[in-house]
Amino acid sequence: MATIDAISIPQKLTIKKTRKNRHFRNTNLQKIITDIANENNLTPVVEIEENIKINSLTQRNETDAQFIQKLAKKYGYYQKITPEKLFFIKQETLEKQPVIATLNENELTACNLEEADNVGYKKVIAYYFDHKKNKKLKYVYEDPNIKTGEILKINKKFSSLEEAKRVAIATLKNKNKTKMYGSISVEGNPLLVAGATIYLELKDVFSGKYFIEKSIHTIGQQGYITTLEIRKIQ
């Protein structure tokens, strides 16, 4: 398991400033991310579980940071760029890792958590072209963790069942991941970084395991404070 650094990307890095136009052909996701990291003099920390083939992909007037963020969202990965490294790791891998801290109400200096009004999506439908059968087919996936919900339809035709499956599942999980979310502040703790998980011991439905989307560490008149943007995962 990779250890994700606490330092976030500085604005001056070219990976976030230089817009590019280019086309990738007959390659794979691992190579694209690794090559972009190397181009920007960053050490790639890439953990891709399977060979995700890319037949054709265009980077159009996007910075490398924007392009990587788009790919992470499309395929269900977590990405983070620090001054020295580029992280690209399966979202589920990070969510399954042990919590680094358990916090109760007395330890929170601020707490702003809320539950989304929507019930979420139960099912996703994606279409792909089967070259052997020479026709368009449908792929359907249901989230076993959602009891009831709406149907999400992806208005794009994919070139294979494998691609339709990966993107459909990642899209559904991305749509459902902000069911409970918000921010908390605690006494400064350098271990609380984006990409890690924590457990909140509260007296209501907000108790549970949370994923840290963003961490801000500040030192001021009130001392060292860590503020986290989090979402519930269990």
N, C-alpha and C positions, 0 to 999 in steps of 0.2 A: 504494500500500500504506500502510495506517495504521500509525503508530508507537504502540505500546502503552506507556503509562506504567508506571513501576515501583511507584508508590504504590497500595496496595490500599484497599478500602472501609473507612472508619471505622465503628464500630458505631453512632455517634450519628446517622448519616444516616437520614432518615425512610423512604427507599427500602428500608431493611432492618428497620425497626421497626414501621411502620404496616400492619396487616392490612386487606385490602380485599375487598369482595364486589361484583362487577360483571359485566356481560355485553357481549361484543363481537359485532356482527352486520354482515355484508356489508362486510367490510373486508379488509385484507391485513397480512401479517406486518411489512412495512416500516413501515406507519403505526402499528401497535400499539407497536412498540419505540420509534419516534421520539416518539410522544405521551407514553409513559411517561417517557422521558428528559426531555422538556420539562416535564412535571408536577413533576418532582423537581429542576428547575433544573440539569440536566446537559446537556452538549453531546453529541448523539447522533453516534456514529461507526459508522454502520450500512452494511455492505456485503453486500447480499443479491443474489445473481446473477440471480434471476428473480422474477416477480410471484407470490408465494405467497398465494393467496386464502384468506381465512378466512370461511366462511359463518356459523359460530356457535362461540363460545368463551367459557367462563366462568372467571373468576378467583374462587375460592371460599376465603375466609378465609386468603388468602396475602398476604405482603408483595410489593411489586413486584419485589424482588430474587429471591424464591423463584419467582415467576411467570415472570420472564425466564429464570432458570436452567432451568426446566422446558421452556420453548419452545426453548431452545438445544439441549437434549438431544434433544428430539423431532425437530427438523429438521436436526441435524448442524452446529450452529454453536457457536462459542466466544464466551463472554460474560465481560466483566470490567467492574467498576464502580470508578471512582476518585473522589476528591472533586469532580472537575470534569467527568468524561466517562463515557459509557456506551458500551462497545464491544460490537458484535454482528457477528461476522465468520465466514464459512464456515470450518469447521475445516480442510478440505483446503487452503484458500488459505494459511493460516498454516503448515501442515506443509510446503508446497512452497517456502517462502521459504528463501533461503540461510542457512547457519548463521552465527551471530554469533561463535562461538569454537570452536576445536578443543582438546580437553583430553586429556592422556595420564595414565597412572597416577601419575607423579611429581608431577603438579599437584593430585591429589586428596588432601585431608586426611582425608576419610572417604568410604567407598563401600559402599553396601548395595543391591545389585541382585539381583533374582530373576526366575525364569521361571515363569509360571503352569503348573500341572499339566494343566489342560484343553487340548485340542487346538484349541478354538475352534469357531466355526460356519462352515460352508461355504455354507449356503443359508438363505434366509429366505422365508417364505410369508405373504402378507397377502391379505385378502379385501376386496372393494369392491362397491358396488352400481352396476351399469350401468343408467342410467335409460332409455337408448334400447332396450336389450334387455329391460329390466324383470326383471333377475335378478342374483343374486350371482355374481361371477366371482373368479378367483384370480390373484394376481400373484406371480411367483417370480423371485428374484434370487440369483445365485451370485457369491461373492467370488472374483475371479480370482487373488487373492494367497494364498488358502488352498487347499492341495492336498487335504486331507481334513478332515472335521469333521462336526459334528452339524447337524441341521436346526432352525432357529428358527421357531416359529409365533407370530404375533401374534394374540392373542385379542380382536380388535376389528374391526368392519366399518367401512370408510371410505366416504365419500360419492362418491369419484371415483377413477379410476385414478391421476391425478396425485398425489393426497394419499397413496394407498396406496404408490406408488413412492417418494416422498420419505421418508416415515416408515419404510418397510421398510429402505431402504438405510442411513439414518441409524442405525436401531436395530441393524442387523447390525454396522456399523462401530464403534458404541459398545461392543457386547459383545466385539468382538475387539481393542480398542485397548490392553488391558492384558496382552498376551502377555509382554512383558518390561518391568519397571518397577522403581522404587525411588528412592533418594535419594543425593545426593552433596554433599560440601562442598568448597569451594575458597577460596583467598585472595579477599578481597572484590573484587567486580567489579560496578559499578552497571549494566553493560550486560546482565547476566544477569537477565532479568525473565520473568515468566509470559507465555506467548504467543510466545516466541522459540524458536529451535532451536539445538542444539549438536551437535558430533560428538565421540564418545568413542573414543580410540585405545587399546584394551585388547588383551590377548593371548588373548582367548577369544571366545565367541559374543556377548558383550555389546558388542563393538565395533559402532559404527554411529551413525546419526543419531537424535537424541532431541528430543522436544517437552517444553518446560518447562511443567508444569502449575501449579507454585507456586514462588515464590522468597521466601526470608527473608534479610534483611540485618541482621546484628547486629554491634555493636562492644562488645568486652569485654576481659577480661584477655589473651586470645589475639590481640587486634587485630580487624581487620575481616574477618568471615567471611560468605560467601554459601552458603546451603544451598538445594539445589534438589530438588523432587519432579519426577521425569521419567518418561517412557515412550518405549520405542523405536518408531520409525516406519519405519525402513529398516535 
